[in-house]
Amino acid sequence: MIEAETLKSIAKQLMTGTSVSVGGISTPVRRTSRQHLKTAAFSVEGQEYEAIEQNPEKPSRWGHLARSGHQVVQFKDAESNKFVAVVVDGEVTFYGASKKRS
């Protein structure tokens, strides 16, 4: 499982920089074609993930927070294509059976 501190660092880098560095490996921050949201793919312990800026136009609570000016970054497991965590202003919430908050 990916560490909360790692997610916080990646979220901050995604929202403020042009690249994301994880374990000494740097990957560029890109923009999605339709919504122009920031995104970056990265690997932790051989597991592939994707960090995605929250779409503020979505009607979800995360979309509402993004519309309100909060920095919201979703994290998706690339293999299963499922969201595993969200970082809101530096606070991590994990999804799923092993929900942890940090």
Sequence and secondary structure as in RCSB ss.txt:
>XXXX:A:sequence
MIEAETLKSIAKQLMTGTSVSVGGISTPVRRTSRQHLKTAAFSVEGQEYEAIEQNPEKPSRWGHLARSGHQVVQF
KDAESNKFVAVVVDGEVTFYGASKKRS
>XXXX:A:secstr
   HHHHHHHHHHHHHSSEEEETTEEEE EE TTT  EEEEEEETTEEEEEEE  TTSSSHHHHHHHTT  EEEE
EETTTTEEEEEEETTEEEE STT  B 
